[in-house]
Amino acid sequence: MSADKQLIYLDYAATTPLDARVAERMREVQDTAYFNPSSNHLAGRLSAQIVAHAATQLAALIKADAASILWTSGATESNNLAILGAAGQRQHRGKHLLTMRTEHKAVVDVFRTLEKRGFEVTWLDPDADGRLPPERLQAAIRDDTQLVSIMHINNETGVVQDIAGIGAICREHKVLFHVDGAQSVGKVSVDLSTLPVDLMSITAHKFYGPKGIGALYVANGVALEAQMFGGGQQRRLRPGTLPVDLIAGLGEAATIAAARYAGDLRHLSQLRQRLWDGIAEVAGIKLNGQEQGGYPGILNVSVDDIEGESLLLALEPLCVATGSACNSQSKEPSYVLRALGRSDKDAQSAIRFSMGRATSNDEIDVAIESYITAVAALRELAPGITA
Ligand SMILES: Cc1ncc(COP(=O)(O)O)c(C=O)c1O
């Protein structure tokens, strides 16, 4: 996995390694079909066919129509396009938008931008377990509400939202529903033939595909205002030359995920239980998120009287996170955990373990041992703050 044999990677929520078959497929496409899929010649058409095939692979994973797939550079771009595009397209009907406080920055900051542009955003709070009670959404919808954006699986806590229930309320009120599916597509069942979802953000590097490629699912009949301008590619909605190799890689990763995710979930559930059983006895430990029913690839815990950054260092060569990787420059306590009602101190001590396909029981055992030892050592260093 890495040049450093000691390294134990437990940060799969930040990114996953490239599956060997995905890498192979990408190399093949780089060698034989590097052409511009918009070129109107034989070679261009070959690349266009590869792109079309990848769309059918992704569509099969999410049970959607291949025509509903728009290629982007990843979930950040998909979130931007979905939210800015929907808000812009519908602003003549109303300027009220709904989202949650626990969304990823790539959603939160888009809504903050819209607030500066004169939109009104209602920021919904979760319950203590991180879930949005559907009646809270129901009560917040107004006549001028145009868009609801709620993530499927939280990247910090693994909390899973009730997408079917939330979507049903949106349909009832004829409000567009966008889902940030960055942490769910390829990892759990996502069936857009039954889920009432209008827009879903997808990214390949969270399910063993390449970085820098993703997609936005746009349901039939949903109109968006373009946010980028250039060539006429992708119905002018997202112009730019398509990266055929990355797209082929995403397609391959989607096919592998469709065959594997159920088995992956069983593997992850076992690992998460083992990890929790191993550290649950540490004095002052608290689980952040759902006790049951969350995504099993993530375990987020806080512990009394310890500061997360020091813990992170003490845990090396274990690679875990204090919050989302995208936010790790910030020394602020996680706003996601604060929204779950955690104190600043608790939020500051949080560690996110995230497991994946290659994680072994041995690695979990090392993680357990390291965590117990590191907490004890830090408490020894600063006994004054220990309760
Ligand atoms: C929930 C969520 N949304 C969006 C993103 C951003 O995805 P990308 O890295 O593909 O831009 C991430 C990844 O960190 C994520 O976890």
Ligand as a Chemical Component Dictionary entry (heavy atoms), coordinates in Angstrom:
data_LIG
# 
_chem_comp.id                   LIG 
_chem_comp.type                 NON-POLYMER 
_chem_comp.pdbx_formal_charge   0 
_chem_comp.three_letter_code    LIG 
# 
loop_
_chem_comp_atom.comp_id 
_chem_comp_atom.atom_id 
_chem_comp_atom.alt_atom_id 
_chem_comp_atom.type_symbol 
_chem_comp_atom.charge 
_chem_comp_atom.model_Cartn_x 
_chem_comp_atom.model_Cartn_y 
_chem_comp_atom.model_Cartn_z 
_chem_comp_atom.pdbx_ordinal 
LIG C1 C1 C 0 -19.479 14.415 1.811  1  
LIG C2 C2 C 0 -18.460 14.940 0.858  2  
LIG N1 N1 N 0 -18.828 15.843 -0.064 3  
LIG C3 C3 C 0 -17.955 16.333 -0.946 4  
LIG C4 C4 C 0 -16.642 15.946 -0.953 5  
LIG C5 C5 C 0 -15.690 16.526 -1.956 6  
LIG O1 O1 O 0 -15.429 15.569 -2.936 7  
LIG P1 P1 P 0 -14.272 15.744 -4.019 8  
LIG O2 O2 O 0 -12.999 15.458 -3.298 9  
LIG O3 O3 O 0 -14.578 14.733 -5.061 10 
LIG O4 O4 O 0 -14.362 17.122 -4.548 11 
LIG C6 C6 C 0 -16.216 15.001 -0.021 12 
LIG C7 C7 C 0 -14.803 14.561 0.024  13 
LIG O5 O5 O 0 -14.043 14.894 0.878  14 
LIG C8 C8 C 0 -17.148 14.492 0.914  15 
LIG O6 O6 O 0 -16.783 13.605 1.849  16 
# 
loop_
_chem_comp_bond.comp_id 
_chem_comp_bond.atom_id_1 
_chem_comp_bond.atom_id_2 
_chem_comp_bond.value_order 
_chem_comp_bond.pdbx_ordinal 
LIG C1 C2 SING 1  
LIG C2 N1 SING 2  
LIG C2 C8 DOUB 3  
LIG N1 C3 DOUB 4  
LIG C3 C4 SING 5  
LIG C4 C5 SING 6  
LIG C4 C6 DOUB 7  
LIG C5 O1 SING 8  
LIG O1 P1 SING 9  
LIG P1 O2 DOUB 10 
LIG P1 O3 SING 11 
LIG P1 O4 SING 12 
LIG C6 C7 SING 13 
LIG C6 C8 SING 14 
LIG C7 O5 DOUB 15 
LIG C8 O6 SING 16 
# 
